[in-house]
Amino acid sequence: MFGFAMFIGIISSILDVIGVDILLWGYPTKLFFMVPPLFPADLTMIPVIFSLAYHYGETWRRYTVYVVIISFLFSYIIESFFMWANMYQKHNFTHWLSLIGFILIALIVRWLIEKILPQRN
């Protein structure tokens, strides 16, 4: 499960930096100009919550349901809260694109982990 969380954290961090660089979204409040303020969330909250889905979603069907629910919460609830708190701004990006992105990342990472690592118990 550590490998799964590590992949999720790295991918979400890289995509966050790319999204800011190509002006899909931005962060109006920054402590350091070169680090996005939600970088800690990319390395903690997102990997931990998706790891819970990985742990409890033993079958692909159950895992996919968990991932869709979590992705909806991140895309529509948590991102909206951060927008309301003026910590996050969407420029050329919508909630549904974020939803699809979270789902695809979680599904691809599980598929990769299952191809790389031996079967889990």
PyMOL commands that set and color helices and strands:
alter all, ss='L'
color gray80, all
select helices_A, chain A and resi 2-21+39-43+45-56+60-84+95-116
alter helices_A, ss='H'
color red, helices_A
select strands_A, chain A and resi 25-26+89-90
alter strands_A, ss='S'
color yellow, strands_A
deselect
rebuild
show_as cartoon
